[in-house]
């Protein structure tokens, strides 16, 4: 099967060709015909499988068959980064069709808000929005959603994780009951199924290789102590032949500290976290995408908020608390049938989390030995602890109220 088999209109076909699309991915091959047929859909597929094009292409085709003088499609996403990426993909695919779109999200300055307001008032065809900012425009009275034909909930599980459930239902109350609703999610817990029952009409269902990392990812673990993590990271980045790297840490404080460590050894890296202004975050992502920045450090917000090909190394500085998040993190590499490496640092507290990950992906992850020079770090620290205990032996512990 090729994209020619979907018989898209000439303008959309030209956009597909210009974007380099030739053969549909499994999620695209299964979802596109159902969406073109007007069916509601629940699709469960991990990141990196082509799900964005799976819902954009048939919706663009349907918009192309009707008048383009109103807002007909609403796409809800959990993060501003994902909203912007989808907007960019619409711009590429719909370049020759005359279909318009705008990304609506919070965190920008007054100029960004005004730009969003103008796009809404000009009846842009597709709105890609985060729930909070969309509600702000709804309550202001400038946004009307009474002619929506397509509602798409992308990364629905993440939106619920972020507490957007009530916002989603409030937004849906503004929509016409007669519409096509598409729900895309990387996982399918019970609350997602409950959401689907309340907002979809007799939906078709698709499940694509849930929670299985791409075959092209070389998954590795290093068992180590906390004090060995940063020296090992520095060793891997200095000695490895990696051109594009994402490092995931559990908290933004660790992200900031790692940025200082890497900067101290003259590695070109940037920290990506919520304390940055929106303009700064956009600049970092653009430089990383354009291969001007080789290393980016962030939390799990990056795991679903970045769509960049050619990432050859993902490092889990901290093991994620949720096994599903591991799949999303390492899914940033080996995209579009390429290969990549995913390295996870595992300390003694992480063994249970590692077990959950290996059960989820149904395989053991290969353990690599630490470089010889790093073993001495642990030995020095371990030898110091008994001496410290001996020095404290016999001292009374004083409890402060």
C-alpha positions in Angstrom: 0.0 0.0 0.0 1.1 3.6 -0.7 -0.5 6.9 0.0 -1.7 7.0 -3.6 -4.2 4.3 -2.7 -6.2 6.6 -0.4 -7.2 8.7 -3.5 -6.7 12.1 -1.7 -7.4 15.2 -3.8 -4.6 16.5 -6.0 -3.7 19.4 -3.7 -3.4 17.2 -0.6 -1.5 14.5 -2.6 1.0 17.2 -3.6 1.5 18.1 0.1 1.9 14.4 1.0 4.5 14.0 -1.7 6.4 17.2 -0.7 6.6 15.9 2.9 8.3 12.7 1.6 5.4 10.3 2.6 5.4 7.2 0.5 4.3 4.1 2.5 1.7 4.4 5.3 2.7 3.2 8.8 0.3 0.5 10.3 -1.7 3.1 12.3 -2.1 5.2 9.2 -3.1 2.3 7.0 -5.8 1.2 9.5 -7.1 4.6 10.7 -7.2 6.7 7.5 -10.0 4.6 5.8 -12.1 4.5 8.9 -11.8 8.3 9.4 -12.6 8.9 5.7 -15.7 6.8 6.2 -16.9 9.2 8.9 -16.4 6.7 11.8 -15.6 7.7 15.4 -12.4 6.1 16.4 -10.4 5.0 19.5 -6.8 4.5 18.4 -4.1 3.2 20.8 -0.6 3.7 19.4 2.7 4.7 20.9 4.6 7.8 20.0 6.7 7.7 16.8 4.2 5.5 14.9 2.9 8.3 12.6 -0.4 8.8 14.4 -0.5 12.6 13.8 -0.6 12.1 10.0 -3.1 9.2 10.6 -5.7 11.7 11.8 -4.6 14.8 9.9 -4.7 13.4 6.4 -8.3 12.2 6.3 -9.5 15.3 8.1 -7.7 17.5 5.6 -9.3 15.5 2.8 -12.8 16.0 4.3 -12.2 19.7 4.9 -11.1 20.0 1.3 -14.5 18.6 0.1 -16.5 21.4 1.9 -16.5 25.2 2.2 -13.5 26.5 4.0 -15.2 29.6 5.6 -15.5 28.4 9.2 -13.7 26.5 12.0 -14.5 22.9 11.3 -11.8 21.0 13.3 -10.7 21.2 16.9 -7.6 19.2 18.0 -6.9 19.1 21.8 -3.4 18.3 23.0 -1.7 18.3 26.5 1.2 20.6 25.8 2.0 23.7 23.8 5.0 22.0 22.2 2.8 19.3 20.8 0.2 21.8 19.6 2.9 23.7 17.7 4.3 20.5 16.2 0.8 19.5 14.9 0.3 23.0 13.5 3.6 22.7 11.7 2.6 19.4 10.2 -0.7 20.8 9.1 1.2 23.7 7.4 3.3 21.2 5.5 0.6 18.7 4.5 -2.0 21.4 3.6 0.4 23.8 1.9 -1.3 23.5 -1.5 -4.9 23.2 -0.2 -5.6 26.6 1.2 -6.6 25.1 4.5 -5.7 27.3 7.5 -4.7 26.4 11.1 -3.5 28.0 14.3 -2.0 26.7 17.5 -3.7 28.1 20.6 -1.7 27.7 23.9 -0.9 29.6 27.1 2.4 31.0 28.4 3.0 33.5 25.6 3.0 37.3 25.8 0.3 39.7 24.7 1.4 39.5 21.1 0.9 35.7 21.0 -2.6 36.1 22.6 -3.6 38.7 20.1 -2.3 36.6 17.2 -4.5 33.7 18.4 -7.5 36.0 18.8 -7.1 37.3 15.2 -6.8 33.7 13.9 -10.0 32.7 15.7 -11.9 35.8 14.5 -10.8 35.0 10.9 -12.5 31.6 11.1 -9.3 29.6 10.8 -10.2 26.0 9.6 -8.3 24.0 12.2 -7.6 25.0 15.8 -4.9 23.0 17.7 -5.2 23.9 21.3 -4.3 23.1 24.9 -7.5 23.0 27.0 -6.7 25.8 29.4 -6.0 28.6 26.8 -8.9 27.4 24.7 -11.3 27.9 27.6 -9.9 31.4 28.0 -10.9 32.2 24.5 -14.3 30.5 24.9 -15.2 32.5 28.0 -14.1 35.7 26.3 -16.9 35.2 23.8 -14.7 35.5 20.7 -14.6 31.7 20.0 -17.6 29.8 18.7 -17.4 26.0 18.2 -21.0 25.4 17.0 -19.8 24.4 13.5 -17.2 21.9 14.5 -17.3 18.7 12.4 -14.2 17.0 13.8 -13.0 16.7 17.4 -9.6 15.1 17.9 -8.2 14.3 21.4 -4.5 13.6 20.9 -2.4 12.1 23.7 -5.7 11.7 25.7 -4.0 9.7 28.5 -1.5 12.5 29.1 -4.2 15.1 29.2 -6.0 13.2 31.9 -2.7 12.7 33.8 -2.3 16.5 33.7 -5.8 17.1 35.2 -7.6 18.3 32.1 -10.6 16.0 32.4 -13.0 18.6 33.6 -11.7 21.1 31.0 -12.2 18.6 28.2 -15.8 18.0 29.2 -16.4 21.7 29.5 -15.1 22.3 26.0 -17.1 19.4 24.6 -20.3 21.0 26.0 -19.7 23.9 23.4 -19.6 21.5 20.5 -22.5 20.2 18.3 -23.6 16.7 19.2 -23.4 15.7 15.5 -19.7 15.5 14.9 -16.9 13.0 14.2 -14.7 12.4 17.3 -11.3 10.7 17.2 -9.4 9.7 20.4 -5.7 8.9 20.1 -3.8 7.6 23.2 -0.6 5.8 23.9 -2.2 3.8 26.7 -5.7 2.7 27.3 -6.5 2.7 31.1 -10.0 2.5 32.4 -10.5 6.2 32.7 -9.7 6.6 29.0 -12.3 4.0 28.1 -14.8 5.9 30.3 -14.0 9.1 28.5 -14.4 7.4 25.2 -17.8 6.1 26.2 -19.0 9.5 27.2 -17.9 11.5 24.1 -17.7 9.0 21.2 -20.5 7.5 19.2 -20.2 3.7 18.4 -16.5 4.0 17.8 -14.2 1.7 15.9 -11.1 0.6 17.8 -7.4 0.2 16.7 -4.6 -1.1 18.9 -1.0 -0.9 17.4 1.8 -2.6 19.3 1.0 -1.1 22.6 4.1 -0.4 24.8 6.6 -2.0 22.5 9.7 0.1 21.8 10.8 0.3 18.1 13.0 -2.6 17.1 15.8 -0.3 16.0 16.5 0.9 19.6 19.6 -0.6 21.3 18.4 -0.7 24.9 21.1 -0.7 27.6 21.3 -0.3 31.4 24.1 0.5 33.8 23.8 -0.5 37.4 25.5 2.2 39.5 25.5 4.4 42.6 24.1 7.9 42.4 27.5 9.5 42.7 28.6 7.6 39.5 25.7 8.9 37.3 27.2 12.3 36.3 30.7 10.9 35.7 29.2 8.1 33.5 27.1 10.6 31.6 30.1 12.8 30.9 32.1 9.7 29.8 29.3 8.6 27.4 28.9 12.0 25.9 32.7 12.7 25.6 33.7 9.3 24.2 30.5 8.3 22.3 30.0 9.3 18.7 26.5 10.8 19.3 25.3 13.8 17.2 21.9 14.3 18.8 21.1 13.4 22.4 18.2 13.8 24.8 18.8 13.3 28.6 15.7 12.7 30.8 15.8 13.5 34.5 13.1 13.2 37.1 13.0 16.9 38.3 13.8 20.3 36.8 16.3 20.8 39.7 18.3 17.9 38.3 17.9 19.2 34.8 19.5 22.5 35.8 22.3 20.8 37.7 23.2 18.6 34.8 23.2 21.6 32.5 25.9 23.2 34.7 27.9 20.0 34.8 27.9 19.5 31.1 28.6 23.2 30.4 31.6 22.9 32.8 33.2 20.3 30.6 32.5 22.4 27.5 29.7 20.3 26.0 27.1 22.2 24.1 23.8 21.5 25.9 20.7 23.3 27.0 18.2 22.7 29.8 14.5 22.6 28.9 12.2 23.2 31.8 9.1 25.1 33.0 11.0 28.1 34.4 12.0 29.2 30.9 9.9 31.7 29.0 7.9 30.2 26.1 10.1 32.0 23.5 13.3 30.5 25.1 11.8 27.0 25.0 10.8 27.4 21.3 14.3 28.6 20.5 15.9 25.6 22.2 13.6 23.1 20.4 14.2 24.8 17.0 18.0 24.7 17.5 17.8 21.1 18.5 15.6 20.2 15.5 18.0 22.0 13.1 21.0 20.1 14.6 22.5 23.3 15.9 22.3 22.0 19.4 23.5 18.5 20.1 22.3 17.9 23.6 19.0 18.8 25.3 18.2 18.0 29.0 14.6 17.8 30.2 11.9 16.0 32.2 9.1 13.8 30.9 7.4 16.9 29.3 9.9 16.3 26.5 9.0 12.7 26.0 5.7 13.5 24.3 6.4 17.1 23.3 9.2 16.7 20.8 9.1 15.2 17.3 12.6 15.2 15.9 14.2 12.7 13.6 17.8 11.7 13.8 18.1 11.5 17.6 20.7 8.8 18.1 20.9 8.7 21.9 18.4 8.9 24.8 19.7 8.7 28.3 17.5 8.1 31.3 19.5 9.7 34.0 16.7 8.7 36.4 14.5 5.7 35.8 10.9 6.9 35.2 8.3 6.0 37.8 5.9 4.7 35.2 7.0 1.9 32.8 4.9 3.5 30.1 7.0 6.7 30.4 10.1 4.6 29.7 8.6 3.6 26.3 7.7 7.3 25.5 11.2 8.5 26.5 13.1 6.0 24.4 10.6 6.4 21.6 12.3 9.7 20.8 15.1 7.7 19.1 14.9 5.2 16.2 12.0 7.1 14.6 11.0 6.6 11.0 12.7 3.2 10.7 16.1 4.5 11.9 18.2 3.1 14.7 19.3 4.6 18.0 20.6 3.9 21.5 18.7 4.2 24.8 20.8 4.0 28.0 19.2 3.9 31.5 21.0 4.5 34.8 19.7 2.1 37.5 20.6 2.4 41.2 19.5 0.0 44.0 16.2 1.9 44.5 15.2 1.4 40.9 15.2 -2.4 40.7 11.4 -2.6 41.1 10.9 0.0 38.4 13.3 -1.8 36.1 11.4 -5.0 36.6 8.1 -3.3 35.7 9.7 -1.9 32.5 11.0 -5.3 31.5 7.7 -7.0 32.1 6.0 -4.3 30.0 8.3 -4.6 27.0 8.6 -8.4 27.5 12.4 -8.6 27.4 15.5 -8.2 29.5 17.5 -5.1 28.9 21.2 -5.7 28.3 23.4 -4.6 31.2 26.8 -3.0 30.4 29.7 -2.9 32.7 30.8 0.4 34.1 34.1 1.9 32.8 36.9 0.8 35.1 37.8 4.3 36.2 34.3 4.9 37.6 34.4 1.9 40.0 36.9 3.8 42.2 34.3 6.5 42.8 32.0 4.1 44.5 34.9 2.5 46.4 36.2 5.8 47.8 32.7 6.8 49.0 31.9 3.4 50.4 35.2 3.3 52.4 34.4 6.7 53.9 31.1 5.7 55.3 32.4 3.1 57.9 35.0 5.6 59.1 32.3 8.2 59.5 30.2 5.7 61.5 33.2 4.9 63.7 33.7 8.6 64.4 30.0 8.9 65.4 30.0 5.7 67.5 29.2 6.4 71.2 27.8 9.9 70.5 24.3 10.5 71.8 21.7 11.5 69.2 19.9 14.7 70.0 16.4 15.2 68.8 15.2 18.7 68.2 11.7 19.6 68.7 
